[in-house]
Amino acid sequence: MWQQMGPREIERCSMEIIEREMGASVYPPECLPVVRRVIHTTADFDFVNTLFFSPGAVTAAREAISRGVDIITDTNMAAAGMNKKQLARYGGRVLCHMAEPDVAGEAASRGITRAAVSMERAVQETPGAVFAIGNAPTALLRLCELIASGQAQPVLVVGAPVGFVNVVESKETLMK
């Protein structure tokens, strides 16, 4: 029989389990809430050893959000999971160009992925945004190219693409 609890009690108990199982951390204190939330979201303790944070990344993200910087993502699912009401309080928006018909049309005509074209579109409109890439390695690779060329100056890039093709390469390119 499962135990009846309210949502807050469930989350509190979950965080206690995470804290206990994580043990000592090598992450700076500012990063720990993010690490805990990733573990909570995925139920995967391997993230204790695999997440990478650039120095000051969490502080930069908090400051950017408080300034109303937009968040760009490569999936409508990720966009749906973001608290748009809270972000709007600061003047920011969540944007995803993946499902736009003209993005699909341009991608087809150029023979590249919608993800790559969506990053180009996002950089044209909001080059200094927070970019959260949680699906397409080609989105992350194209964003890295745009950064290298000086066309994009993101405040923060979260790179967690999925799959097996170009995933390692995209993450390594981001960490350079």
C-alpha positions as CSV (number, residue, x, y, z in Angstrom):
1,M,0.0,0.0,0.0
2,W,1.4,3.4,-0.9
3,Q,1.6,6.2,1.6
4,Q,-0.9,9.1,1.2
5,M,0.9,12.5,1.3
6,G,0.4,16.0,0.0
7,P,2.6,17.4,-2.8
8,R,4.7,19.5,-0.5
9,E,5.4,16.5,1.8
10,I,6.3,14.3,-1.1
11,E,8.8,16.9,-2.4
12,R,10.2,17.4,1.1
13,C,10.7,13.7,1.6
14,S,12.2,13.4,-1.9
15,M,14.7,16.2,-1.2
16,E,15.7,14.5,2.1
17,I,16.4,11.3,0.2
18,I,18.4,13.2,-2.4
19,E,20.4,15.0,0.2
20,R,21.2,11.8,2.1
21,E,22.1,9.8,-1.1
22,M,24.2,12.6,-2.6
23,G,26.6,12.8,0.2
24,A,29.4,15.3,0.0
25,S,29.4,17.4,-3.1
26,V,32.1,18.9,-5.2
27,Y,29.8,21.6,-6.6
28,P,29.9,25.2,-5.3
29,P,26.9,25.9,-3.0
30,E,25.2,28.0,-5.6
31,C,25.0,24.9,-7.9
32,L,23.6,22.5,-5.3
33,P,19.9,23.4,-5.8
34,V,20.2,22.8,-9.5
35,V,21.9,19.5,-9.0
36,R,19.2,18.4,-6.5
37,R,16.4,19.5,-8.9
38,V,18.0,17.6,-11.8
39,I,18.2,14.5,-9.7
40,H,14.6,15.0,-8.4
41,T,13.4,15.5,-12.0
42,T,15.2,12.4,-13.4
43,A,15.5,10.1,-10.4
44,D,19.1,9.7,-11.6
45,F,21.9,10.1,-9.1
46,D,24.6,9.8,-11.8
47,F,24.1,13.5,-12.4
48,V,26.1,14.1,-9.2
49,N,29.1,13.1,-11.2
50,T,28.2,14.3,-14.7
51,L,26.8,17.8,-14.5
52,F,29.2,20.6,-15.5
53,F,28.8,24.2,-14.5
54,S,30.9,27.1,-15.8
55,P,32.1,29.3,-13.0
56,G,29.3,31.8,-12.1
57,A,26.7,30.1,-14.3
58,V,24.0,29.9,-11.7
59,T,24.5,33.5,-10.5
60,A,24.5,34.7,-14.2
61,A,21.2,32.8,-14.8
62,R,19.5,34.4,-11.7
63,E,20.7,37.8,-12.7
64,A,19.6,37.4,-16.3
65,I,16.1,36.2,-15.3
66,S,15.7,39.1,-12.9
67,R,16.6,41.5,-15.8
68,G,13.8,39.9,-18.0
69,V,16.1,38.1,-20.4
70,D,14.2,35.6,-22.6
71,I,14.7,31.9,-22.5
72,I,15.0,30.1,-25.8
73,T,14.5,26.3,-26.0
74,D,14.6,23.7,-28.7
75,T,11.5,21.9,-27.7
76,N,7.9,22.9,-27.1
77,M,7.9,20.3,-24.3
78,A,10.6,22.2,-22.5
79,A,8.9,25.5,-23.1
80,A,5.7,24.0,-21.7
81,G,7.5,23.0,-18.5
82,M,8.9,26.5,-17.8
83,N,7.0,28.9,-15.5
84,K,6.1,31.6,-18.0
85,K,4.0,33.5,-15.5
86,Q,6.9,33.8,-13.1
87,L,9.3,34.8,-15.9
88,A,6.9,37.4,-17.2
89,R,6.9,39.1,-13.8
90,Y,10.5,40.1,-14.7
91,G,9.6,40.9,-18.3
92,G,11.0,37.7,-19.8
93,R,9.4,35.2,-22.2
94,V,9.9,31.6,-23.2
95,L,10.4,31.1,-26.9
96,C,10.6,28.0,-29.1
97,H,10.7,28.3,-32.9
98,M,10.8,24.6,-33.7
99,A,7.1,24.3,-34.8
100,E,7.0,27.4,-36.9
101,P,6.0,26.6,-40.5
102,D,8.6,28.9,-42.0
103,V,11.4,27.3,-39.9
104,A,10.3,23.9,-41.2
105,G,10.2,25.2,-44.7
106,E,13.6,26.8,-44.5
107,A,15.1,23.7,-43.0
108,A,13.7,21.5,-45.8
109,S,15.0,23.9,-48.5
110,R,18.5,24.0,-47.0
111,G,18.6,20.3,-46.1
112,I,19.3,20.9,-42.4
113,T,17.4,20.3,-39.2
114,R,14.6,22.5,-37.9
115,A,16.6,22.7,-34.7
116,A,19.5,24.4,-36.4
117,V,17.3,26.9,-38.2
118,S,15.4,27.6,-35.0
119,M,18.6,28.6,-33.3
120,E,19.5,30.9,-36.1
121,R,16.0,32.5,-35.8
122,A,16.4,32.8,-32.0
123,V,19.8,34.4,-32.3
124,Q,18.6,36.9,-34.9
125,E,15.8,38.0,-32.5
126,T,17.4,37.6,-29.1
127,P,21.2,37.0,-29.3
128,G,21.7,37.6,-25.6
129,A,19.1,35.2,-24.3
130,V,19.3,32.1,-22.0
131,F,19.4,29.1,-24.3
132,A,18.1,25.8,-22.9
133,I,18.9,22.9,-25.3
134,G,17.2,19.7,-24.1
135,N,16.7,17.7,-27.3
136,A,18.5,18.4,-30.5
137,P,22.3,18.1,-30.7
138,T,22.1,20.0,-34.0
139,A,20.5,22.9,-32.1
140,L,23.4,23.0,-29.6
141,L,26.1,22.6,-32.4
142,R,24.5,25.4,-34.4
143,L,24.3,27.7,-31.4
144,C,28.0,27.0,-30.6
145,E,28.8,28.0,-34.2
146,L,26.8,31.2,-33.8
147,I,28.6,31.9,-30.5
148,A,32.0,31.3,-32.1
149,S,31.2,33.7,-35.0
150,G,30.1,36.4,-32.6
151,Q,26.5,36.4,-33.7
152,A,25.2,35.0,-30.4
153,Q,26.2,36.3,-26.9
154,P,24.0,34.1,-24.7
155,V,23.9,34.9,-21.0
156,L,23.8,31.1,-20.3
157,V,23.6,27.9,-22.3
158,V,22.1,24.8,-20.8
159,G,23.2,21.9,-23.0
160,A,21.5,18.6,-22.4
161,P,20.8,17.1,-25.9
162,V,19.5,13.6,-26.3
163,G,20.2,10.6,-28.5
164,F,23.4,9.1,-29.8
165,V,24.3,11.1,-32.9
166,N,26.4,14.2,-32.3
167,V,25.5,14.3,-28.6
168,V,29.0,13.9,-27.2
169,E,30.4,16.3,-29.9
170,S,27.8,19.0,-29.1
171,K,28.5,18.8,-25.4
172,E,32.3,18.9,-25.9
173,T,31.9,21.9,-28.3
174,L,29.9,23.7,-25.7
175,M,32.5,23.1,-23.0
176,K,35.3,24.6,-25.0
